[in-house]
């Protein structure tokens, strides 16, 4: 967790966005074990 470099911030934001989407999808589709696809 580093909020110093802007690069990390962008990456974290993207990851969080995808993670949140995956998390919501996990509730609906519990078939996937670990739906973690950054891109």
Biopython code that builds the backbone (N, CA, C, O; Angstrom):
import numpy as np
from Bio.PDB.StructureBuilder import StructureBuilder

atoms = [
    (1, "UNK", "N", (0.834, -1.198, 0.000)),
    (1, "UNK", "CA", (0.000, 0.000, 0.000)),
    (1, "UNK", "C", (0.875, 1.257, 0.000)),
    (1, "UNK", "O", (1.417, 1.646, 1.034)),
    (2, "UNK", "N", (1.001, 1.875, -1.151)),
    (2, "UNK", "CA", (1.823, 3.099, -1.217)),
    (2, "UNK", "C", (1.083, 4.202, -1.943)),
    (2, "UNK", "O", (0.766, 4.070, -3.125)),
    (3, "UNK", "N", (0.811, 5.275, -1.252)),
    (3, "UNK", "CA", (0.095, 6.407, -1.861)),
    (3, "UNK", "C", (1.058, 7.514, -2.229)),
    (3, "UNK", "O", (0.649, 8.668, -2.351)),
    (4, "UNK", "N", (2.334, 7.190, -2.411)),
    (4, "UNK", "CA", (3.319, 8.224, -2.759)),
    (4, "UNK", "C", (3.392, 8.414, -4.273)),
    (4, "UNK", "O", (3.172, 9.516, -4.774)),
    (5, "UNK", "N", (3.698, 7.352, -4.992)),
    (5, "UNK", "CA", (3.804, 7.476, -6.457)),
    (5, "UNK", "C", (2.429, 7.522, -7.120)),
    (5, "UNK", "O", (1.523, 6.779, -6.741)),
    (6, "UNK", "N", (2.285, 8.395, -8.106)),
    (6, "UNK", "CA", (1.005, 8.502, -8.811)),
    (6, "UNK", "C", (0.738, 7.204, -9.586)),
    (6, "UNK", "O", (-0.412, 6.797, -9.756)),
    (7, "UNK", "N", (1.808, 6.567, -10.048)),
    (7, "UNK", "CA", (1.666, 5.324, -10.801)),
    (7, "UNK", "C", (0.911, 4.298, -9.959)),
    (7, "UNK", "O", (-0.035, 3.665, -10.426)),
    (8, "UNK", "N", (1.343, 4.150, -8.728)),
    (8, "UNK", "CA", (0.697, 3.191, -7.831)),
    (8, "UNK", "C", (-0.763, 3.555, -7.635)),
    (8, "UNK", "O", (-1.637, 2.688, -7.615)),
    (9, "UNK", "N", (-1.016, 4.843, -7.492)),
    (9, "UNK", "CA", (-2.395, 5.295, -7.269)),
    (9, "UNK", "C", (-3.279, 4.842, -8.426)),
    (9, "UNK", "O", (-4.357, 4.288, -8.214)),
    (10, "UNK", "N", (-2.816, 5.080, -9.643)),
    (10, "UNK", "CA", (-3.600, 4.698, -10.827)),
    (10, "UNK", "C", (-3.817, 3.185, -10.830)),
    (10, "UNK", "O", (-4.927, 2.698, -11.043)),
    (11, "UNK", "N", (-2.744, 2.468, -10.593)),
    (11, "UNK", "CA", (-2.837, 1.004, -10.596)),
    (11, "UNK", "C", (-3.793, 0.538, -9.509)),
    (11, "UNK", "O", (-4.616, -0.349, -9.734)),
    (12, "UNK", "N", (-3.682, 1.135, -8.340)),
    (12, "UNK", "CA", (-4.551, 0.745, -7.221)),
    (12, "UNK", "C", (-6.001, 1.020, -7.577)),
    (12, "UNK", "O", (-6.875, 0.188, -7.334)),
    (13, "UNK", "N", (-6.259, 2.197, -8.156)),
    (13, "UNK", "CA", (-7.628, 2.552, -8.537)),
    (13, "UNK", "C", (-8.195, 1.527, -9.506)),
    (13, "UNK", "O", (-9.320, 1.056, -9.337)),
    (14, "UNK", "N", (-7.415, 1.187, -10.516)),
    (14, "UNK", "CA", (-7.880, 0.210, -11.510)),
    (14, "UNK", "C", (-8.148, -1.136, -10.837)),
    (14, "UNK", "O", (-9.178, -1.772, -11.062)),
    (15, "UNK", "N", (-7.196, -1.547, -10.010)),
    (15, "UNK", "CA", (-7.331, -2.836, -9.338)),
    (15, "UNK", "C", (-8.571, -2.840, -8.449)),
    (15, "UNK", "O", (-9.330, -3.809, -8.423)),
    (16, "UNK", "N", (-8.764, -1.739, -7.723)),
    (16, "UNK", "CA", (-9.927, -1.647, -6.824)),
    (16, "UNK", "C", (-11.211, -1.728, -7.636)),
    (16, "UNK", "O", (-12.160, -2.415, -7.260)),
    (17, "UNK", "N", (-11.222, -1.007, -8.767)),
    (17, "UNK", "CA", (-12.423, -1.023, -9.610)),
    (17, "UNK", "C", (-12.721, -2.458, -10.062)),
    (17, "UNK", "O", (-13.849, -2.937, -9.938)),
    (18, "UNK", "N", (-11.699, -3.131, -10.586)),
    (18, "UNK", "CA", (-11.908, -4.504, -11.046)),
    (18, "UNK", "C", (-12.250, -5.424, -9.882)),
    (18, "UNK", "O", (-13.098, -6.310, -9.998)),
    (19, "UNK", "N", (-11.568, -5.195, -8.748)),
    (19, "UNK", "CA", (-11.804, -6.056, -7.584)),
    (19, "UNK", "C", (-13.242, -5.908, -7.116)),
    (19, "UNK", "O", (-13.907, -6.896, -6.803)),
    (20, "UNK", "N", (-13.720, -4.669, -7.070)),
    (20, "UNK", "CA", (-15.098, -4.426, -6.637)),
    (20, "UNK", "C", (-16.067, -5.115, -7.599)),
    (20, "UNK", "O", (-17.033, -5.751, -7.175)),
    (21, "UNK", "N", (-15.798, -4.981, -8.881)),
    (21, "UNK", "CA", (-16.675, -5.614, -9.882)),
    (21, "UNK", "C", (-16.639, -7.131, -9.699)),
    (21, "UNK", "O", (-17.672, -7.801, -9.723)),
    (22, "UNK", "N", (-15.429, -7.654, -9.515)),
    (22, "UNK", "CA", (-15.297, -9.104, -9.320)),
    (22, "UNK", "C", (-16.022, -9.531, -8.053)),
    (22, "UNK", "O", (-16.683, -10.569, -8.021)),
    (23, "UNK", "N", (-15.891, -8.721, -7.013)),
    (23, "UNK", "CA", (-16.526, -9.069, -5.741)),
    (23, "UNK", "C", (-18.043, -9.147, -5.920)),
    (23, "UNK", "O", (-18.690, -10.081, -5.444)),
    (24, "UNK", "N", (-18.593, -8.156, -6.610)),
    (24, "UNK", "CA", (-20.039, -8.149, -6.839)),
    (24, "UNK", "C", (-20.434, -9.359, -7.687)),
    (24, "UNK", "O", (-21.461, -9.994, -7.447)),
    (25, "UNK", "N", (-19.612, -9.660, -8.667)),
    (25, "UNK", "CA", (-19.908, -10.800, -9.548)),
    (25, "UNK", "C", (-19.784, -12.102, -8.762)),
    (25, "UNK", "O", (-20.495, -13.071, -9.026)),
    (26, "UNK", "N", (-18.871, -12.107, -7.794)),
    (26, "UNK", "CA", (-18.662, -13.314, -7.002)),
    (26, "UNK", "C", (-19.974, -13.698, -6.292)),
    (26, "UNK", "O", (-20.328, -14.874, -6.206)),
    (27, "UNK", "N", (-20.664, -12.701, -5.800)),
    (27, "UNK", "CA", (-21.931, -12.984, -5.105)),
    (27, "UNK", "C", (-22.924, -13.644, -6.067)),
    (27, "UNK", "O", (-23.620, -14.597, -5.716)),
    (28, "UNK", "N", (-22.967, -13.107, -7.294)),
    (28, "UNK", "CA", (-23.907, -13.674, -8.275)),
    (28, "UNK", "C", (-23.386, -15.006, -8.815)),
    (28, "UNK", "O", (-24.076, -16.025, -8.781)),
    (29, "UNK", "N", (-22.156, -14.968, -9.311)),
    (29, "UNK", "CA", (-21.560, -16.203, -9.857)),
    (29, "UNK", "C", (-20.534, -16.754, -8.868)),
    (29, "UNK", "O", (-19.354, -16.406, -8.919)),
    (30, "UNK", "N", (-20.994, -17.598, -7.991)),
    (30, "UNK", "CA", (-20.082, -18.174, -6.993)),
    (30, "UNK", "C", (-19.348, -19.381, -7.576)),
    (30, "UNK", "O", (-18.655, -20.106, -6.863)),
    (31, "UNK", "N", (-19.511, -19.581, -8.867)),
    (31, "UNK", "CA", (-18.838, -20.727, -9.496)),
    (31, "UNK", "C", (-17.339, -20.496, -9.590)),
    (31, "UNK", "O", (-16.531, -21.402, -9.385)),
    (32, "UNK", "N", (-16.991, -19.245, -9.909)),
    (32, "UNK", "CA", (-15.561, -18.926, -10.046)),
    (32, "UNK", "C", (-14.903, -18.930, -8.674)),
    (32, "UNK", "O", (-15.434, -18.361, -7.720)),
    (33, "UNK", "N", (-13.760, -19.568, -8.582)),
    (33, "UNK", "CA", (-13.065, -19.635, -7.294)),
    (33, "UNK", "C", (-12.404, -18.302, -6.963)),
    (33, "UNK", "O", (-12.608, -17.746, -5.883)),
    (34, "UNK", "N", (-11.614, -17.799, -7.901)),
    (34, "UNK", "CA", (-10.907, -16.538, -7.653)),
    (34, "UNK", "C", (-10.927, -15.671, -8.903)),
    (34, "UNK", "O", (-9.950, -15.644, -9.651)),
    (35, "UNK", "N", (-12.014, -14.969, -9.138)),
    (35, "UNK", "CA", (-12.131, -14.117, -10.330)),
    (35, "UNK", "C", (-11.306, -12.848, -10.196)),
    (35, "UNK", "O", (-11.844, -11.770, -9.940)),
    (36, "UNK", "N", (-9.992, -12.984, -10.371)),
    (36, "UNK", "CA", (-9.122, -11.805, -10.235)),
    (36, "UNK", "C", (-8.368, -11.589, -11.537)),
    (36, "UNK", "O", (-7.259, -12.095, -11.711)),
    (37, "UNK", "N", (-8.971, -10.836, -12.451)),
    (37, "UNK", "CA", (-8.321, -10.569, -13.724)),
    (37, "UNK", "C", (-8.083, -9.070, -13.890)),
    (37, "UNK", "O", (-9.010, -8.327, -14.215)),
    (38, "UNK", "N", (-6.848, -8.624, -13.669)),
    (38, "UNK", "CA", (-6.535, -7.190, -13.765)),
    (38, "UNK", "C", (-6.858, -6.625, -15.134)),
    (38, "UNK", "O", (-7.353, -5.503, -15.246)),
    (39, "UNK", "N", (-6.572, -7.418, -16.207)),
    (39, "UNK", "CA", (-6.854, -6.916, -17.552)),
    (39, "UNK", "C", (-7.372, -8.080, -18.399)),
    (39, "UNK", "O", (-7.679, -7.898, -19.577)),
]
sb = StructureBuilder()
sb.init_structure("model")
sb.init_model(0)
sb.init_chain("A")
sb.init_seg("    ")
for serial, (resi, resn, name, xyz) in enumerate(atoms, 1):
    if name == "N":
        sb.init_residue(resn, " ", resi, " ")
    sb.init_atom(name, np.array(xyz, "f"), 0.0, 1.0, " ", f" {name:<3s}", serial, name[0])
structure = sb.get_structure()
